[in-house]
Amino acid sequence: MATSTGVQRESTILNSINEGVFTVDGDWRITAFNRAAETITGVRRDQAIGSPCCDVFRANICETDCALRRTMRSGTPIVNATAHIINQQGERIPIRIATALLKDEAGQIVGGVETFQDLTQVEQLQKELQARYTFEDIVGRSQAMLNLFDIVPQVADSDSTVLIEGPSGTGKELFARAIHNLSPRRESPFVAVNCAALPDTLLESELFGHKAGAFTDAKRDKPGRFALAEGGTIFLDEIGDISPAMQVRLLRVLQERAVEPLGGVEPVGVNARVIAATNKDLAEQVRTGAFRDDLYYRVRVVRLELPSLKQRREDIPLLVDHLVAKFNELQGKQIAGVSQEVMARLMDHDYPGNVRELENIIEQAFVLCRGGMIELNHLPPELRPTSAGQSASAAPMTLDSVEKLFICEAMQRRNGNRKLAAADLGIHVSTLYRKIHALGIDTPPCDGRGQRR
């Protein structure tokens, strides 16, 4: 039996911990309840002791997926599970949970212990950060993305044709929708067409419509996408893949602001803003003759270039948080996030599929992860550690390595200008100097002070 001195010492230790702690016996009645648990739940210790834990610790997982019950059943501790409780004031409190077994001196299980941390401030900070660096459904805090966020409202206010260039998976349609949603045309339709998905004959009918009898099976008139986008915006995705013949038809539409349906004899006026997108270098295609220069200059009135995810690695943690929140909501899960090892692995990946690939990685991890944190074994096979003989170059980056990579990329991007590099990284220039020294970063021989934003 524990001495009164030992019990007092244990109580003092428990009450000095910032995290809430409670223990239960084999009948699920609370046997210990520390001061932080009182603060978080709003329940006094004398009320909690002896009560069933589900009456005191009112969490959304108590009835269906109690973390402590899973530990008592399996003998396996749980760390970093997330849940919500309702405190005595009726407020919803987000918490992070860890559980373990309690054993006596003979090694027999006599109960369980659960620790929980109030995540209210963390959740609030995440929401503020998300609001600050989220534009429509686009997430980013890199300088390249913030520059685009500044430009898009101005582009939306105009009615000019826009060309969005960038690799596949960078979110070109998201930017097109953002421009539409911020524009005076927002109450009218946004119509998207993938120009690469259809052969010329079908694409022509899709874009411009057809009259009854124009071809076999054309039983009735069908309006084209330009007509459906009347008063709104038509988004021509992968415009760099259309044939020379279709380029001529499209040029005429942009010049005359009218379409001629297949089988029709009279042009029909259209009032739709055109936003085009491509993953090709259209300027290079013009030089090689694969794309008409007159059409190029018609669609390139305003040009936005989207960076690849590899060019904005500093956005990866923010994107991961955004995607975890998204899939938690879609799948009704309570996954807390990704482990440091997973984040380092994600930071080290080059993402040929860009943001779309990152989204697929997180979605697969959600399929394999039942709760708590996403770990390395939840990642796709190509991102998991292989055997013990894995080469050093394939090992996951440490967080110091990730920070060093960010700084080196910013310094290179700004030609050694410390002030501009610090601004890109969102830190004070004196902090940048300290990190350069601490991480042993070789700086360029020039300091880039002649460079302008």
DRENDO-1510 file (C-alpha; in Angstrom, 1 decimal, always signed):
<recs>
REC; n; res; u; v; w
REC; 1; MET; +0.0; +0.0; +0.0 .
REC; 2; ALA; +1.3; +3.4; -0.9 .
REC; 3; THR; +2.4; +5.6; +2.0 .
REC; 4; SER; +0.7; +9.0; +2.6 .
REC; 5; THR; +4.0; +10.6; +1.8 .
REC; 6; GLY; +4.2; +8.7; -1.5 .
REC; 7; VAL; +0.6; +9.6; -2.4 .
REC; 8; GLN; +1.2; +13.3; -1.6 .
REC; 9; ARG; +4.4; +13.2; -3.8 .
REC; 10; GLU; +2.4; +11.7; -6.7 .
REC; 11; SER; -0.3; +14.3; -6.2 .
REC; 12; THR; +2.2; +17.1; -6.3 .
REC; 13; ILE; +3.8; +15.7; -9.4 .
REC; 14; LEU; +0.4; +15.3; -11.2 .
REC; 15; ASN; -0.7; +18.8; -10.2 .
REC; 16; SER; +2.5; +20.3; -11.6 .
REC; 17; ILE; +1.8; +19.0; -15.1 .
REC; 18; ASN; +0.2; +21.3; -17.6 .
REC; 19; GLU; -1.7; +18.5; -19.3 .
REC; 20; GLY; -4.8; +17.0; -17.8 .
REC; 21; VAL; -4.4; +13.6; -16.2 .
REC; 22; PHE; -6.9; +11.1; -14.8 .
REC; 23; THR; -6.8; +7.5; -13.9 .
REC; 24; VAL; -9.5; +4.8; -13.8 .
REC; 25; ASP; -9.9; +1.5; -12.1 .
REC; 26; GLY; -11.3; -1.7; -13.6 .
REC; 27; ASP; -14.8; -0.4; -13.2 .
REC; 28; TRP; -14.0; +2.7; -15.2 .
REC; 29; ARG; -14.4; +5.0; -12.1 .
REC; 30; ILE; -12.0; +7.9; -11.8 .
REC; 31; THR; -9.3; +7.3; -9.1 .
REC; 32; ALA; -7.1; +10.4; -9.8 .
REC; 33; PHE; -7.8; +13.8; -11.3 .
REC; 34; ASN; -5.2; +16.5; -11.5 .
REC; 35; ARG; -5.5; +20.3; -11.4 .
REC; 36; ALA; -5.1; +20.7; -15.2 .
REC; 37; ALA; -7.9; +18.2; -15.7 .
REC; 38; GLU; -10.1; +20.4; -13.4 .
REC; 39; THR; -9.2; +23.5; -15.4 .
REC; 40; ILE; -9.8; +22.0; -18.9 .
REC; 41; THR; -13.1; +20.1; -18.0 .
REC; 42; GLY; -14.4; +22.6; -15.5 .
REC; 43; VAL; -15.1; +19.6; -13.1 .
REC; 44; ARG; -13.8; +19.8; -9.5 .
REC; 45; ARG; -11.6; +16.9; -8.4 .
REC; 46; ASP; -14.0; +16.0; -5.5 .
REC; 47; GLN; -16.8; +15.7; -8.0 .
REC; 48; ALA; -14.7; +13.6; -10.4 .
REC; 49; ILE; -13.2; +11.0; -8.0 .
REC; 50; GLY; -15.4; +7.9; -7.9 .
REC; 51; SER; -17.5; +8.9; -10.9 .
REC; 52; PRO; -17.6; +7.0; -14.2 .
REC; 53; CYS; -15.1; +8.6; -16.5 .
REC; 54; CYS; -17.7; +9.0; -19.3 .
REC; 55; ASP; -19.8; +11.2; -17.0 .
REC; 56; VAL; -16.9; +13.5; -16.3 .
REC; 57; PHE; -14.8; +13.3; -19.4 .
REC; 58; ARG; -17.6; +14.0; -22.0 .
REC; 59; ALA; -15.8; +13.4; -25.3 .
REC; 60; ASN; -17.1; +12.7; -28.7 .
REC; 61; ILE; -15.3; +9.4; -28.8 .
REC; 62; CYS; -16.5; +8.0; -25.5 .
REC; 63; GLU; -19.4; +6.0; -26.8 .
REC; 64; THR; -18.0; +4.8; -30.1 .
REC; 65; ASP; -14.2; +4.8; -30.0 .
REC; 66; CYS; -12.9; +5.4; -26.5 .
REC; 67; ALA; -9.1; +5.6; -26.7 .
REC; 68; LEU; -8.6; +4.4; -23.1 .
REC; 69; ARG; -11.0; +1.4; -23.7 .
REC; 70; ARG; -9.0; +0.4; -26.8 .
REC; 71; THR; -5.8; +0.5; -24.7 .
REC; 72; MET; -7.3; -1.6; -21.9 .
REC; 73; ARG; -8.5; -4.1; -24.5 .
REC; 74; SER; -5.4; -4.3; -26.6 .
REC; 75; GLY; -2.7; -3.4; -24.1 .
REC; 76; THR; -1.2; -0.9; -26.6 .
REC; 77; PRO; -0.7; +2.7; -25.6 .
REC; 78; ILE; -2.3; +5.4; -27.8 .
REC; 79; VAL; -0.5; +8.7; -28.5 .
REC; 80; ASN; -1.7; +11.8; -30.3 .
REC; 81; ALA; -5.3; +10.8; -30.7 .
REC; 82; THR; -7.6; +13.8; -31.1 .
REC; 83; ALA; -11.1; +14.4; -29.8 .
REC; 84; HIS; -13.5; +17.1; -28.5 .
REC; 85; ILE; -15.0; +17.3; -25.0 .
REC; 86; ILE; -17.8; +19.4; -23.7 .
REC; 87; ASN; -16.8; +21.3; -20.5 .
REC; 88; GLN; -19.1; +22.3; -17.6 .
REC; 89; GLN; -19.9; +25.6; -19.4 .
REC; 90; GLY; -21.1; +23.7; -22.5 .
REC; 91; GLU; -18.1; +24.8; -24.5 .
REC; 92; ARG; -16.5; +22.5; -27.1 .
REC; 93; ILE; -12.8; +21.9; -26.3 .
REC; 94; PRO; -10.4; +20.3; -28.8 .
REC; 95; ILE; -8.0; +18.0; -27.1 .
REC; 96; ARG; -5.1; +15.7; -27.9 .
REC; 97; ILE; -5.0; +12.3; -26.0 .
REC; 98; ALA; -2.5; +9.7; -24.9 .
REC; 99; THR; -3.4; +6.5; -22.9 .
REC; 100; ALA; -1.5; +3.8; -21.1 .
REC; 101; LEU; -2.2; +0.9; -18.7 .
REC; 102; LEU; -1.8; +1.0; -14.9 .
REC; 103; LYS; -0.2; -2.1; -13.4 .
REC; 104; ASP; +0.5; -3.1; -9.8 .
REC; 105; GLU; +3.8; -4.4; -8.4 .
REC; 106; ALA; +2.9; -7.9; -9.6 .
REC; 107; GLY; +2.4; -6.7; -13.1 .
REC; 108; GLN; -1.4; -7.1; -13.0 .
REC; 109; ILE; -3.5; -4.5; -14.8 .
REC; 110; VAL; -5.4; -2.5; -12.3 .
REC; 111; GLY; -6.7; +0.4; -14.5 .
REC; 112; GLY; -5.7; +2.9; -17.0 .
REC; 113; VAL; -4.3; +6.5; -17.3 .
REC; 114; GLU; -5.2; +9.1; -19.8 .
REC; 115; THR; -3.5; +12.5; -20.4 .
REC; 116; PHE; -5.1; +15.2; -22.5 .
REC; 117; GLN; -4.0; +18.6; -23.7 .
REC; 118; ASP; -6.2; +21.5; -24.5 .
REC; 119; LEU; -5.7; +22.5; -28.2 .
REC; 120; THR; -8.0; +25.5; -28.2 .
REC; 121; GLN; -5.2; +28.0; -28.7 .
REC; 122; VAL; -3.4; +25.7; -31.2 .
REC; 123; GLU; -6.7; +25.3; -33.2 .
REC; 124; GLN; -7.3; +29.1; -33.1 .
REC; 125; LEU; -3.8; +29.8; -34.4 .
REC; 126; GLN; -4.2; +27.3; -37.1 .
REC; 127; LYS; -7.5; +28.9; -38.2 .
REC; 128; GLU; -5.9; +32.3; -38.2 .
REC; 129; LEU; -2.9; +31.1; -40.2 .
REC; 130; GLN; -5.3; +29.3; -42.6 .
REC; 131; ALA; -7.4; +32.4; -43.1 .
REC; 132; ARG; -4.3; +34.6; -43.6 .
REC; 133; TYR; -2.8; +32.3; -46.2 .
REC; 134; THR; -5.9; +30.9; -47.9 .
REC; 135; PHE; -7.3; +32.5; -51.0 .
REC; 136; GLU; -10.6; +31.0; -52.1 .
REC; 137; ASP; -9.6; +27.3; -52.0 .
REC; 138; ILE; -5.9; +28.0; -52.7 .
REC; 139; VAL; -3.4; +27.7; -49.9 .
REC; 140; GLY; +0.1; +29.1; -49.8 .
REC; 141; ARG; +2.4; +31.4; -47.8 .
REC; 142; SER; +5.4; +31.4; -50.2 .
REC; 143; GLN; +6.2; +34.8; -51.7 .
REC; 144; ALA; +5.3; +33.4; -55.2 .
REC; 145; MET; +1.8; +32.6; -54.0 .
REC; 146; LEU; +1.3; +35.8; -52.0 .
REC; 147; ASN; +2.3; +37.7; -55.2 .
REC; 148; LEU; -0.4; +35.8; -57.1 .
REC; 149; PHE; -2.9; +36.5; -54.3 .
REC; 150; ASP; -2.3; +40.2; -54.7 .
REC; 151; ILE; -2.7; +40.1; -58.4 .
REC; 152; VAL; -5.8; +38.0; -58.8 .
REC; 153; PRO; -8.4; +40.5; -57.4 .
REC; 154; GLN; -7.1; +43.1; -59.9 .
REC; 155; VAL; -7.3; +40.6; -62.7 .
REC; 156; ALA; -10.8; +39.7; -61.6 .
REC; 157; ASP; -12.0; +43.3; -61.8 .
REC; 158; SER; -11.1; +43.5; -65.5 .
REC; 159; ASP; -12.8; +41.6; -68.3 .
REC; 160; SER; -9.6; +40.8; -70.2 .
REC; 161; THR; -8.7; +37.3; -71.4 .
REC; 162; VAL; -6.4; +35.5; -69.1 .
REC; 163; LEU; -3.7; +32.8; -69.8 .
REC; 164; ILE; -2.7; +30.6; -66.8 .
REC; 165; GLU; +0.5; +28.6; -67.3 .
REC; 166; GLY; +1.9; +26.0; -65.0 .
REC; 167; PRO; +2.7; +22.3; -64.6 .
REC; 168; SER; -0.1; +19.8; -64.2 .
REC; 169; GLY; -1.5; +19.7; -60.7 .
REC; 170; THR; -0.7; +23.2; -59.7 .
REC; 171; GLY; -4.3; +24.4; -59.4 .
REC; 172; LYS; -4.9; +26.3; -62.6 .
REC; 173; GLU; -8.6; +25.7; -62.5 .
REC; 174; LEU; -8.7; +26.8; -58.9 .
REC; 175; PHE; -7.2; +30.1; -59.9 .
REC; 176; ALA; -9.6; +30.4; -62.8 .
REC; 177; ARG; -12.6; +29.9; -60.5 .
REC; 178; ALA; -11.1; +32.4; -58.0 .
REC; 179; ILE; -10.9; +35.0; -60.8 .
REC; 180; HIS; -14.5; +34.2; -61.8 .
REC; 181; ASN; -15.8; +34.3; -58.1 .
REC; 182; LEU; -14.2; +37.7; -57.5 .
REC; 183; SER; -15.4; +39.2; -60.8 .
REC; 184; PRO; -18.6; +41.1; -61.6 .
REC; 185; ARG; -19.6; +37.9; -63.5 .
REC; 186; ARG; -19.7; +35.8; -60.4 .
REC; 187; GLU; -23.6; +35.4; -60.5 .
REC; 188; SER; -23.4; +33.9; -64.0 .
REC; 189; PRO; -22.1; +30.4; -64.9 .
REC; 190; PHE; -18.5; +29.2; -64.8 .
REC; 191; VAL; -18.1; +26.6; -67.6 .
REC; 192; ALA; -14.9; +24.5; -67.8 .
REC; 193; VAL; -13.8; +22.6; -70.9 .
REC; 194; ASN; -10.8; +20.2; -71.2 .
REC; 195; CYS; -9.7; +20.8; -74.7 .
REC; 196; ALA; -7.3; +17.9; -74.6 .
REC; 197; ALA; -10.0; +15.4; -73.8 .
REC; 198; LEU; -12.0; +15.6; -77.1 .
REC; 199; PRO; -11.1; +15.1; -80.7 .
REC; 200; ASP; -11.7; +18.1; -83.0 .
REC; 201; THR; -15.1; +17.2; -84.2 .
REC; 202; LEU; -16.5; +16.7; -80.8 .
REC; 203; LEU; -14.6; +19.7; -79.3 .
REC; 204; GLU; -16.1; +22.0; -82.0 .
REC; 205; SER; -19.6; +20.8; -81.2 .
REC; 206; GLU; -18.9; +21.1; -77.4 .
REC; 207; LEU; -17.6; +24.7; -77.7 .
REC; 208; PHE; -19.9; +26.1; -80.4 .
REC; 209; GLY; -23.0; +23.9; -80.3 .
REC; 210; HIS; -24.8; +22.4; -83.3 .
REC; 211; LYS; -28.1; +22.6; -85.1 .
REC; 212; ALA; -30.5; +19.7; -85.5 .
REC; 213; GLY; -29.5; +17.6; -88.6 .
REC; 214; ALA; -25.9; +19.0; -88.6 .
REC; 215; PHE; -24.6; +15.4; -88.4 .
REC; 216; THR; -25.9; +11.9; -87.7 .
REC; 217; ASP; -27.7; +11.6; -84.3 .
REC; 218; ALA; -28.0; +15.4; -84.1 .
REC; 219; LYS; -31.8; +15.2; -83.4 .
REC; 220; ARG; -32.2; +18.6; -81.8 .
REC; 221; ASP; -30.3; +21.9; -81.4 .
REC; 222; LYS; -27.6; +21.8; -78.7 .
REC; 223; PRO; -26.1; +25.0; -77.2 .
REC; 224; GLY; -22.3; +25.0; -77.0 .
REC; 225; ARG; -20.2; +25.8; -73.9 .
REC; 226; PHE; -19.7; +29.4; -75.0 .
REC; 227; ALA; -23.5; +29.8; -75.0 .
REC; 228; LEU; -23.9; +28.1; -71.6 .
REC; 229; ALA; -21.3; +30.5; -70.2 .
REC; 230; GLU; -23.3; +33.5; -71.3 .
REC; 231; GLY; -22.6; +36.4; -69.0 .
REC; 232; GLY; -20.1; +34.4; -67.1 .
REC; 233; THR; -16.7; +32.7; -67.7 .
REC; 234; ILE; -15.6; +29.9; -69.9 .
REC; 235; PHE; -12.4; +28.1; -68.9 .
REC; 236; LEU; -10.5; +26.5; -71.7 .
REC; 237; ASP; -8.1; +24.0; -70.0 .
REC; 238; GLU; -5.1; +22.6; -71.9 .
REC; 239; ILE; -5.5; +25.1; -74.8 .
REC; 240; GLY; -2.0; +24.2; -75.9 .
REC; 241; ASP; -3.3; +20.8; -77.2 .
REC; 242; ILE; -5.9; +22.0; -79.7 .
REC; 243; SER; -5.2; +21.4; -83.4 .
REC; 244; PRO; -4.3; +24.2; -85.9 .
REC; 245; ALA; -7.8; +24.0; -87.4 .
REC; 246; MET; -9.4; +24.5; -84.0 .
REC; 247; GLN; -7.0; +27.4; -83.3 .
REC; 248; VAL; -8.4; +29.2; -86.4 .
REC; 249; ARG; -12.0; +28.7; -85.2 .
REC; 250; LEU; -11.2; +29.8; -81.7 .
REC; 251; LEU; -9.3; +32.9; -82.9 .
REC; 252; ARG; -12.4; +34.0; -84.9 .
REC; 253; VAL; -14.6; +33.6; -81.8 .
REC; 254; LEU; -12.2; +35.8; -79.8 .
REC; 255; GLN; -12.0; +38.4; -82.5 .
REC; 256; GLU; -15.7; +38.6; -83.4 .
REC; 257; ARG; -17.2; +37.7; -80.0 .
REC; 258; ALA; -19.6; +35.4; -81.9 .
REC; 259; VAL; -19.8; +31.6; -82.5 .
REC; 260; GLU; -21.3; +29.7; -85.5 .
REC; 261; PRO; -22.9; +26.4; -84.4 .
REC; 262; LEU; -22.3; +23.4; -86.6 .
REC; 263; GLY; -25.0; +23.3; -89.2 .
REC; 264; GLY; -25.9; +27.0; -88.6 .
REC; 265; VAL; -25.8; +29.8; -91.1 .
REC; 266; GLU; -25.9; +32.8; -88.7 .
REC; 267; PRO; -23.2; +33.7; -86.1 .
REC; 268; VAL; -24.5; +34.0; -82.6 .
REC; 269; GLY; -23.1; +36.7; -80.3 .
REC; 270; VAL; -21.5; +35.5; -77.1 .
REC; 271; ASN; -20.7; +37.4; -73.9 .
REC; 272; ALA; -18.4; +35.2; -71.9 .
REC; 273; ARG; -15.0; +36.0; -70.4 .
REC; 274; VAL; -12.3; +33.6; -71.6 .
REC; 275; ILE; -9.7; +32.1; -69.2 .
REC; 276; ALA; -7.3; +29.7; -70.9 .
REC; 277; ALA; -4.8; +27.4; -69.2 .
REC; 278; THR; -2.0; +25.1; -70.3 .
REC; 279; ASN; +0.9; +23.0; -68.9 .
REC; 280; LYS; +2.9; +23.7; -72.1 .
REC; 281; ASP; +5.2; +26.6; -72.9 .
REC; 282; LEU; +3.0; +28.4; -75.4 .
REC; 283; ALA; +5.7; +30.9; -76.3 .
REC; 284; GLU; +8.0; +28.0; -77.3 .
REC; 285; GLN; +5.1; +26.4; -79.3 .
REC; 286; VAL; +4.7; +29.7; -81.2 .
REC; 287; ARG; +8.4; +29.7; -82.0 .
REC; 288; THR; +8.2; +26.2; -83.4 .
REC; 289; GLY; +5.0; +26.9; -85.3 .
REC; 290; ALA; +2.8; +24.5; -83.3 .
REC; 291; PHE; +0.6; +27.4; -82.0 .
REC; 292; ARG; -0.6; +30.4; -83.9 .
REC; 293; ASP; +1.1; +33.6; -82.8 .
REC; 294; ASP; -2.1; +35.7; -83.4 .
REC; 295; LEU; -4.2; +33.3; -81.1 .
REC; 296; TYR; -1.4; +33.4; -78.5 .
REC; 297; TYR; -1.5; +37.1; -78.2 .
REC; 298; ARG; -5.3; +37.1; -78.1 .
REC; 299; VAL; -5.4; +34.7; -75.1 .
REC; 300; ARG; -2.2; +36.2; -73.4 .
REC; 301; VAL; -3.7; +39.6; -72.5 .
REC; 302; VAL; -3.0; +38.8; -68.9 .
REC; 303; ARG; -0.6; +36.0; -68.0 .
REC; 304; LEU; -0.4; +34.2; -64.7 .
REC; 305; GLU; +2.4; +31.7; -64.1 .
REC; 306; LEU; +1.9; +29.2; -61.3 .
REC; 307; PRO; +4.9; +27.7; -59.6 .
REC; 308; SER; +5.4; +24.0; -59.2 .
REC; 309; LEU; +5.2; +22.6; -55.6 .
REC; 310; LYS; +9.0; +21.9; -55.8 .
REC; 311; GLN; +9.5; +25.7; -56.2 .
REC; 312; ARG; +7.4; +26.5; -53.1 .
REC; 313; ARG; +8.4; +23.9; -50.6 .
REC; 314; GLU; +7.7; +26.3; -47.7 .
REC; 315; ASP; +4.0; +25.8; -48.5 .
REC; 316; ILE; +4.0; +22.1; -47.9 .
REC; 317; PRO; +3.4; +22.2; -44.1 .
REC; 318; LEU; +0.5; +24.6; -44.6 .
REC; 319; LEU; -0.9; +22.4; -47.5 .
REC; 320; VAL; -0.6; +19.3; -45.3 .
REC; 321; ASP; -2.6; +21.0; -42.4 .
REC; 322; HIS; -5.2; +22.1; -44.9 .
REC; 323; LEU; -5.5; +18.6; -46.5 .
REC; 324; VAL; -5.7; +16.9; -43.1 .
REC; 325; ALA; -8.5; +19.2; -42.0 .
REC; 326; LYS; -10.3; +18.6; -45.3 .
REC; 327; PHE; -10.1; +14.8; -45.1 .
REC; 328; ASN; -11.0; +14.8; -41.4 .
REC; 329; GLU; -14.2; +16.6; -42.4 .
REC; 330; LEU; -14.9; +14.5; -45.4 .
REC; 331; GLN; -14.3; +11.1; -43.8 .
REC; 332; GLY; -15.4; +11.9; -40.2 .
REC; 333; LYS; -12.0; +11.2; -38.7 .
REC; 334; GLN; -10.0; +12.9; -36.0 .
REC; 335; ILE; -6.4; +12.5; -37.3 .
REC; 336; ALA; -4.2; +15.0; -35.5 .
REC; 337; GLY; -1.7; +15.5; -38.3 .
REC; 338; VAL; +1.6; +14.0; -39.5 .
REC; 339; SER; +4.6; +13.0; -37.5 .
REC; 340; GLN; +7.9; +14.9; -37.8 .
REC; 341; GLU; +9.4; +12.0; -39.8 .
REC; 342; VAL; +6.5; +12.1; -42.3 .
REC; 343; MET; +6.8; +15.9; -42.6 .
REC; 344; ALA; +10.5; +15.6; -43.3 .
REC; 345; ARG; +9.8; +12.9; -45.9 .
REC; 346; LEU; +7.1; +15.1; -47.6 .
REC; 347; MET; +9.4; +18.1; -47.6 .
REC; 348; ASP; +12.1; +16.0; -49.4 .
REC; 349; HIS; +9.9; +14.7; -52.2 .
REC; 350; ASP; +10.0; +16.5; -55.6 .
REC; 351; TYR; +6.3; +16.1; -56.5 .
REC; 352; PRO; +6.2; +15.6; -60.2 .
REC; 353; GLY; +2.4; +15.7; -59.8 .
REC; 354; ASN; +2.5; +18.9; -57.7 .
REC; 355; VAL; -0.3; +19.7; -55.3 .
REC; 356; ARG; -2.6; +17.0; -56.8 .
REC; 357; GLU; +0.1; +14.4; -55.9 .
REC; 358; LEU; +0.4; +15.7; -52.3 .
REC; 359; GLU; -3.4; +15.5; -52.0 .
REC; 360; ASN; -3.4; +11.9; -53.2 .
REC; 361; ILE; -0.6; +11.0; -50.7 .
REC; 362; ILE; -2.6; +12.4; -47.8 .
REC; 363; GLU; -5.8; +10.8; -48.9 .
REC; 364; GLN; -4.1; +7.4; -49.1 .
REC; 365; ALA; -2.6; +8.0; -45.6 .
REC; 366; PHE; -6.1; +8.6; -44.3 .
REC; 367; VAL; -7.2; +5.2; -45.7 .
REC; 368; LEU; -4.5; +3.4; -43.8 .
REC; 369; CYS; -4.4; +5.6; -40.6 .
REC; 370; ARG; -7.1; +4.8; -38.1 .
REC; 371; GLY; -6.4; +7.6; -35.7 .
REC; 372; GLY; -3.7; +9.6; -34.0 .
REC; 373; MET; -0.9; +10.8; -36.3 .
REC; 374; ILE; +0.0; +9.8; -39.8 .
REC; 375; GLU; +3.2; +7.8; -39.6 .
REC; 376; LEU; +5.7; +6.7; -42.3 .
REC; 377; ASN; +4.0; +3.3; -42.7 .
REC; 378; HIS; +0.8; +5.1; -43.8 .
REC; 379; LEU; +2.6; +6.7; -46.8 .
REC; 380; PRO; +2.7; +5.3; -50.3 .
REC; 381; PRO; +5.5; +2.6; -50.7 .
REC; 382; GLU; +7.7; +4.9; -52.7 .
REC; 383; LEU; +7.9; +7.4; -49.8 .
REC; 384; ARG; +8.4; +4.8; -47.0 .
REC; 385; PRO; +11.8; +3.9; -45.7 .
REC; 386; THR; +13.0; +0.7; -47.4 .
REC; 387; SER; +15.4; -1.8; -45.9 .
REC; 388; ALA; +18.1; -1.1; -43.4 .
REC; 389; GLY; +20.5; -0.9; -46.3 .
REC; 390; GLN; +18.7; +2.2; -47.7 .
REC; 391; SER; +21.1; +4.7; -49.1 .
REC; 392; ALA; +21.8; +7.9; -47.3 .
REC; 393; SER; +20.5; +9.9; -50.2 .
REC; 394; ALA; +17.1; +8.3; -49.8 .
REC; 395; ALA; +16.9; +8.9; -46.1 .
REC; 396; PRO; +14.3; +11.4; -44.9 .
REC; 397; MET; +15.5; +14.9; -44.2 .
REC; 398; THR; +15.8; +16.2; -40.7 .
REC; 399; LEU; +13.9; +19.4; -39.8 .
REC; 400; ASP; +17.3; +21.2; -39.7 .
REC; 401; SER; +17.9; +20.0; -43.3 .
REC; 402; VAL; +14.5; +21.2; -44.3 .
REC; 403; GLU; +15.2; +24.7; -42.8 .
REC; 404; LYS; +18.6; +24.8; -44.5 .
REC; 405; LEU; +16.9; +23.9; -47.8 .
REC; 406; PHE; +14.4; +26.7; -47.4 .
REC; 407; ILE; +17.1; +29.3; -46.7 .
REC; 408; CYS; +19.4; +28.1; -49.5 .
REC; 409; GLU; +16.5; +28.3; -52.0 .
REC; 410; ALA; +15.4; +31.7; -50.8 .
REC; 411; MET; +19.0; +33.0; -51.0 .
REC; 412; GLN; +19.4; +31.6; -54.5 .
REC; 413; ARG; +16.1; +33.0; -55.6 .
REC; 414; ARG; +17.1; +36.5; -54.3 .
REC; 415; ASN; +20.7; +36.3; -55.6 .
REC; 416; GLY; +22.1; +36.5; -52.1 .
REC; 417; ASN; +20.1; +39.5; -50.9 .
REC; 418; ARG; +19.6; +38.7; -47.2 .
REC; 419; LYS; +16.8; +41.2; -46.7 .
REC; 420; LEU; +14.7; +40.0; -49.5 .
REC; 421; ALA; +15.4; +36.4; -48.7 .
REC; 422; ALA; +14.3; +37.0; -45.1 .
REC; 423; ALA; +11.1; +38.7; -46.3 .
REC; 424; ASP; +10.3; +35.6; -48.5 .
REC; 425; LEU; +10.8; +33.4; -45.5 .
REC; 426; GLY; +8.8; +35.5; -43.2 .
REC; 427; ILE; +11.6; +36.1; -40.6 .
REC; 428; HIS; +13.6; +39.1; -39.5 .
REC; 429; VAL; +16.9; +39.6; -41.3 .
REC; 430; SER; +18.9; +39.2; -38.0 .
REC; 431; THR; +17.2; +35.8; -37.5 .
REC; 432; LEU; +18.3; +34.8; -41.0 .
REC; 433; TYR; +21.9; +35.8; -40.2 .
REC; 434; ARG; +21.8; +33.6; -37.1 .
REC; 435; LYS; +20.4; +30.6; -38.9 .
REC; 436; ILE; +22.9; +30.9; -41.7 .
REC; 437; HIS; +25.7; +30.8; -39.1 .
REC; 438; ALA; +24.1; +28.0; -37.0 .
REC; 439; LEU; +23.3; +25.8; -40.0 .
REC; 440; GLY; +26.7; +26.4; -41.7 .
REC; 441; ILE; +25.2; +27.7; -44.9 .
REC; 442; ASP; +27.6; +28.9; -47.6 .
REC; 443; THR; +26.3; +32.2; -48.9 .
REC; 444; PRO; +26.8; +33.5; -52.5 .
REC; 445; PRO; +29.8; +35.8; -53.0 .
REC; 446; CYS; +27.5; +38.6; -54.0 .
REC; 447; ASP; +25.0; +40.0; -51.6 .
REC; 448; GLY; +22.3; +40.9; -54.2 .
REC; 449; ARG; +21.6; +44.3; -52.7 .
REC; 450; GLY; +21.1; +45.7; -56.2 .
REC; 451; GLN; +18.1; +43.4; -56.7 .
REC; 452; ARG; +14.6; +44.9; -56.5 .
REC; 453; ARG; +11.3; +43.2; -55.7 .
</recs>
